[in-house]
Amino acid sequence: MTSKQRAYLRGLANTMDPVLHIGKEGITQGVVQQAWDALEAREMIKVALMRYAPYETAQEACAALCEKTHAEPVQCIGSKFVIYRRAREAPHLVEA
């Protein structure tokens, strides 16, 4: 992903609400499945890291979730982060 594409996605992410919350159980298989489904439908999602999650920082949780969903990190601010994965069918956010 180029820096211009990342900047465009960051602009779109400003108005988004978190669609996934990572709690005290961490990144479970259920969370991964929800993220996978949401990424397939939306291509980009915002994730909130709850206070008692077993991660030191949101960057750590972002890296773990990106690895499991084959997504790319877009932005990480405070306890929220945004990830992106191009949809297999009908991508609409970023052109190749």
C-alpha positions in Angstrom: 0.0 0.0 0.0 1.4 3.4 -0.9 1.5 6.4 1.4 -1.2 8.2 -0.7 -3.5 5.2 -0.4 -2.9 5.0 3.4 -3.6 8.7 3.7 -6.9 8.3 1.8 -7.9 5.4 4.0 -7.0 7.4 7.2 -9.3 10.2 6.0 -12.2 7.8 5.5 -11.5 6.2 8.9 -12.1 9.5 10.8 -15.8 9.2 10.7 -16.0 5.5 11.4 -17.2 4.0 14.6 -15.5 0.8 16.0 -17.2 -2.3 14.7 -15.1 -4.8 16.7 -14.0 -4.7 20.4 -11.2 -6.7 21.8 -11.8 -7.5 25.5 -10.2 -9.5 28.3 -10.1 -12.7 26.3 -7.9 -11.1 23.7 -8.0 -12.1 20.0 -10.0 -15.4 20.0 -11.0 -17.4 17.0 -14.5 -15.7 17.2 -12.9 -12.2 17.0 -10.8 -13.3 14.1 -13.9 -14.6 12.3 -15.8 -11.4 13.0 -12.9 -9.3 11.7 -12.6 -11.5 8.6 -16.3 -11.2 7.8 -16.3 -7.5 8.4 -13.2 -6.9 6.3 -14.8 -8.9 3.4 -17.9 -6.8 3.6 -16.4 -3.4 4.3 -12.7 -3.7 3.4 -11.7 -1.4 6.3 -12.7 -1.6 9.9 -12.0 0.2 13.1 -11.2 -1.8 16.2 -11.3 -0.7 19.8 -9.1 -2.3 22.5 -10.8 -2.5 25.8 -9.0 -1.6 29.1 -8.6 -5.1 30.3 -7.4 -6.7 27.1 -4.2 -8.7 27.4 -2.0 -6.4 25.2 0.4 -3.7 26.3 -0.5 -1.4 23.4 -3.0 -1.1 20.6 -0.1 -1.5 18.1 0.6 -5.0 19.5 -3.1 -6.0 19.2 -3.2 -4.5 15.7 -0.2 -6.5 14.6 -1.6 -9.7 16.0 -5.0 -9.2 14.3 -3.5 -8.1 11.0 -1.4 -11.3 11.0 -4.4 -13.5 11.6 -6.7 -11.8 9.0 -4.0 -11.0 6.4 -4.9 -7.3 6.6 -2.7 -4.2 6.6 -2.6 -1.6 9.4 -3.8 1.8 8.4 -3.8 3.8 11.6 -3.4 3.4 15.4 -4.4 6.1 17.8 -4.7 5.5 21.5 -6.8 2.4 22.1 -8.3 2.3 18.6 -6.8 1.1 15.3 -7.9 0.7 11.7 -7.1 -2.2 9.4 -7.6 -2.7 5.7 -7.8 -5.8 3.5 -8.9 -5.6 -0.2 -12.1 -7.5 -0.8 -11.8 -10.5 -3.1 -15.0 -9.7 -4.8 -15.9 -6.2 -5.8 -13.2 -4.1 -4.1 -14.3 -0.5 -3.8 -12.0 1.5 -1.5 -8.6 1.5 -3.1 -7.8 0.7 -6.7 -4.7 -1.5 -7.4 
